[in-house]
Amino acid sequence: MPYEDEEPPYVDRPVVEPDPELDALASAVIGAVIEAHRNLGPGLDEILYESGLCVEFELRRIPFARQVIVPVVYKGVVIGEKRIDLIVANRLVVEIKAVEALTALHKAQLHTYLKLMRCKLGLLINFNCPVLKDGIKRVVNRM
């Protein structure tokens, strides 16, 4: 039974859209992702896309951190850690995939990362698409 001050996990909270600055950052990241995909094409491993995207971020002067280690806390106790592909400007989580198709599990994984990082917005990018726009998912954290 949940504590009185906790919301049950099944309650849908309204989505509050990110601020315009964060949206602009996400647009800049998507531009870099499109350029990396245009140059690399589909069919490579995730780590190669991540490396290429980092080069593109550097060229565009987009601040980022790669393979960020984040503690996983359960009821106040650190139980382990998780690596997150990219954190852009300490505000935007970017999760890179190179899979046949994105699934609900991939989206749920990004939601978990957003909660761990206390970030409002994330981008789930599947580079293994002939047309990249089909592989970009924007995920908003219902904070």
N, C-alpha and C positions, 0 to 999 in steps of 0.2 A: 504494500500500500504506500503510495507516495506521501511525502510530507505535505503539510497544508500549504506551504509556500512554493511548492513545485508544480509546474504544469504537467499533466499527463503527457507522455510522449506522442500520443495520437492527436493532440490538439494542433490544428493547422494555424500557425501564426501568419498574419499577412506579410507579403513580401514588400520590403521597403527598398526601393531602388537606390543604388549607390549614388554618391554625389557626382557632379559633372566632371570634376578633376579625375576621379577614379575611372569614369567612363572614357575620358580622353586617353588615360593611360592604357586601358584595355584596347582601345582602337589602335594606339601606337604599337602595342604588342602584336595585335592581329596583322598589322601591316608587315612587321618583321617576320612573323610566321609564314605569311604568304610568300614573301621573298625567299625565305629559306626553302620552302616547299618547291617553289618555281625552279630553284637551282639544283636541289637534290632529287626531287621526284619521289614517288612512292616506292616501297619495297626494301628500305634499309632498316637497320635496328634502331630502337629508341635512343640509345646513347649517341648515335651519329647525328640524329635530328637535334638532340639536346645540344651537342657540341656546335653544330652549325648555327642553331638559334642563338647561342651565346656569342658567337662571332658577330652575328647580325645585331644583337643588342649592343655590343661594344661599338660597332660602326655607327649606330644610331644614338649612342650615348644614353641608352636606356639603363638605369641602374638596376642591378639584379644580384641575387645570391643563388648559387648552384648547390644542389644536393644538401639542403639545409637539414640539419639534425634537430628534431623537435622531441622533447620529452612527452611521453604518454602518461597521463595521470589518471588514476582510478581512485575515487573517494579520498583525494588528498595524498595519495601515495604514488610515487613514480614507479611504474611497472615496466618501463622499457622506453624505447625511442623509435622514431620513424624518420626516414629520409624523405624529404619532399623535393621534387625535381627542381623547381625554380620559384623563387619569391621575387617579385618585381617591385622595386621601390618600397619594400616593407609593407605593401598593401594588397598585392595581387598574387594569388597562387596560380601557377601554371603547371598543369599535369600533362605530360607528354605520353602518348601511346603510339604504337605502330601495330595495330590489330586489324582484323578483317572488318569488324564493325564495333562501334561503341555500344556498351550495354548499360542497363540500369545500375549494375554493380560498379561500373567505372564512375558514374555520376555520384553514387553513394560514397565512394571512396573520396572523391573530391569534396563532398560535403563534410566528411570527417576531417579532412585536412584543413578546411576553412575553420571548423570549430577549434581544432588544435592550435591554429595560428591566430585565432580571433580576427580573421579577415572577413570582409564583407563580400568580396567578389573573387571568383576563380574562373579560369579558362581550361577546358578539357580539349586537348588538341590531338586528333588522330591523323598522323602524317601519312598513313597507309591508305589514302584515298586518291583516285585519279583527279577529282575536283575537290580541292581543300575545303571549300565552304561547307561541304557535306560532313566534314570531320571536325568542325569547331562548335563547341557547346559552351555557352555562357551560363555559369551557375552562381546564383545569389544566395548568400547565407542568411537565413531567417534569424537574425540575432535578437 
